Every structure is written in C-alpha cells, then in structure tokens.
C-alpha cells in the first residue's frame, strides 16, 4: 500500500528491483508511454492541486523542490476546463525559458496529443481544446491592466520587480466559476509575500530541497546542499523558510520597502558604480554594477542592478551600456582590485565616458554605515524590486568577519556615497550650477530694474 507521505512513484521505486521489473513487464507500450506523463503517479502529495474554496495557492519552497513542475502541471490540469489560464514570469526571458520551454515547463510535461502550440510572436499558448495561455511579464504591469483570467500561474513572485503587477493580476481574476492562481516561489521576506500569506483566501504549501532528492544531481546534493546547509541562506534557499531580517545586518528590509517607488522623478545626477571582481572564473565573485541618482531634494534612487560575472571587457561594456541608457554623469569604480587597469578597460571600450576611481581605505561595514543611515531616514528609494541586491543588503552581517563580499551592495554603497555623502562638487555641471546660484545670490535688482553687485 502507498504510504500517505509518498507518491506512487516513490513507493514503486522503493520496491525490490525484481518486483519493479515484474510490474513494468505487465504494462503495454501504450501504458508505459502514458505513465511518463501521469502526474498523479509522479507527484508527491504536497504537489497535487488542493481541494477547497481557496483563491491563491502559494508554493513557497526551497530550490529544486519541484515548484516549476507544480506550476506547469496545474496549468495543464486547468487548461482542460478553462478558457484563459495565463502565465506571468518575473521577466519575459523567465516566462519563456522556464515556464514554457524549460525542462519542467509546460511544453516538456505535456504528452503530444495534449501539448499546446507555442506562438512566441503573440506571447501565448493555444491548447488543442481552444484554451489559451497568455504570457506576461511582471516587469510590465501596464500590460496586465485590463486583462482577464480564469486561472493564473505566477512564478517566482518574490522576485517580481513591481508589486503593482500582483495588484493587476487580482483585478483580472474574474472569469469562470472559480478564478484561482497558483504561485511558485523561493521565499523572501518582502512585503508582497507577507501580504499574500496573510490573505485569508491563500493556502500555503512549504517544502524543502531534500523532498526531491531522487531527482536532483549528485553535484547539487554534495556541493550546494552541503555548503549551505545550516546557514541562514540555506534555511531560505534550501529549507524554504521565510526568515526575518538578520538582526546584525546594517540594512533592514522594512526600510527598503518603506522607500520603494514604482518610478523615479526627474533626477539631478545619475552615476553608475562598479565593484569589480578580482577574477571572472566560474564560482568567483560577481562584478557589482549599480545605477543610482538623486533628485532636486537630495533623495537617492537606486535605479538598476546590472551586476554580472564576466571578463573585464564584459562588465565594462555592461557598465557603459547602463551609463548611456540611464544618461548618467559618470562611472564610479573601486580601484582596489585592478587600479588604473579598470579605467583603462572602460576607456578602451568607450573613451568618451568619464570615470572616477575610488579607493576603499576602510572596511565594508564602516563605508556602508552612512548609507544605511540614509535608508533609515527613508531618503533612499528603490525603483521597483531589486531582489539580488536587496538580499545581499539584508543578509550582510557586519559582525561576521567571514561574511562573503557583497559585490552588489558594495557597488550600491559607492554610488550613493558619491551622490549623497560627499560634500564636494564632482562634475562640471555641478560646478556651473553652484556658480550660477552663487552669482545670483550676490545680485539685487533696484526698483528701476538695474542690478548691482552686493559687497
């Protein structure tokens, strides 16, 4: 008999080898082919569509648990009886590469006679029975405005850049007898996730990476799990725990959320900051590349995180592209790893880009303290969500001397230090603006319109 906490597949695989062979020999080729796509056989109990009157099913689980398969199979089941079962990924690439075409994506898990036709130019799947799955990205909340859904699959919702996308999804869930959404994500203690959990219409399924061990590679099991098991990051990414802020971290997620905006105002200055990695080898640190600006009131805005693991020429090109796309004033680069080479690499790609090198003469925590104070004062605003950067900020333990170098956070600190923590003028535009204001302040106008210089 199948144990309650097992799938039929788990029970079958635990049988003696000879008994397994004997059972399989009884099946016809058609039955064997059907078994490959039989989710009721392969699914663990927690992966099956729940019963009841819920609206949102939140699968908040560790890496490798099988969240994508849950989302794909739920869509497959819903498509049999619904008109619109729509898909929403964090980005357009994620929606295409993971939800639709991924190893556990919709096209891979459907048998040939049930597989939908993928129409990438129209951003949709058309199922054999006429059901459609429109494909959206959470990076474009306006495209979700006015769209209607019978059912929705939202993937990695904790990485959605704009919470407004979730608002638009809820407004659109109004077709059919029982509109519902399945949400799959690795947990992050952001406000959006907490709001979904607190909604009385939500049921939550939690799971760990260990629950799917038979389907995980030995490399993952013996390197990733062994390395991070028991750590704070491991509890979140492997154990699927929703953790509160690290009490020893300089930055608090509540401060980040309090200052978050959907778009920036007119900005007075914009810079691109680079924290270069020492090497570009696989497993090395990333090169932090962060774009930030200030408005006329002096508030800071973190506009984008373009960090990557790349060769010097690769990250230089990415930084220069951000410089042009955001119409920045200059590039700021830490010179401790590479010195003058950094400026030379950037100028070899585009000699017109102004570069200023900065040197880290103090520890990371000390450099970050003035910037952390600005966050506490709610003077810094993240434009949308920047998950990887924010996770580094709230996880960096200033009391831990072995803490991994937070490359994205370092680049952010350099950018905001340049914009908000330096008193000196750093550019010709700043100088001309200050000079114009100084001259205007020393002039007065008499009643006849004549001006004279005040002593």
C-alpha angles and dihedrals in degrees: 000000000000113000115239094242094048135081116230086251092057091048091049093049090052092059119101112276095246093052091050091052091048093052093047091050089063092061123090121231089256091053092048090051091049091049090062090065098035103116092182086064099044102036121097112230093256090054095059122099107269123234124231138066099300123141102195124038108194115196102194104178145144126268114288094017092124100257094145091052089051091053094046095047092047090053090047091053094045092048090066092069107017136078101215122026101168132195128219123185130182089251136006090254092052092050091051102037100039111021099038110020102019126116089261094028127121098268092051098049099046122088114238095259092052100038115118124230111252114221105185095178089058094038095233148102120228114206122212091250093053098261113138132211111202112204120223137172123224087221088075108051092167091064088060092053110111095004117133128214139189089193136359137201112203114188126204092355091175087067096051109127096212124041087201087075090066090048090055092048091055092048089052098049095096108107128099130013097294117019111200142170131210112206123195122190149139105246124260121169095238124142094252093056092047091051092051092049091049093051108106089219091063128094116193128213116193125194143163135227089248092067090070099042096129089062098044124092122250089240091059093044096048101037111027099032094041093047098049103028109123095013124113091250090048093052088057102037099034104023095039092228122160100226129196120231118295103258090217096052119109093220126057124207090221089061091049092049092046092058098040118126134179095228139009125243124233104308127220096202135008128191136179113220125201128198100186122211119233092234138012096218121130108276094024123121119281122247106249113228116177131170119210139162144182131231130219091274093055097251116143127234124197101210106177146354111218097167118152147161105249146126118280090263090049097053091040090057091047092050092047091049089053089047091057097037093053094036091236126187097225148335119256116203132182108236101198092096105048105354114202090001089076094058090043093054092050093047092047088060096041118000092190094068114100112229130191121190120215127194126219104227094160136047122278095252093050092048091049098048097084090048091048088054089055089054090051088053088051090238093128121071128193112214102226119327123319100186102179093046093045093049090054091049097052094039099049106109109206090197095056112087090191095055114133116256106267099220097177092046091049091054090049091050091051091050096049092041089056092047103037113013102049117082097195125090111255105187145035091250091055090048095050092047093050092045092050091051091047093052092046091053092055095054129080131188121226123216091268094054095256117137130213135180117256115230 
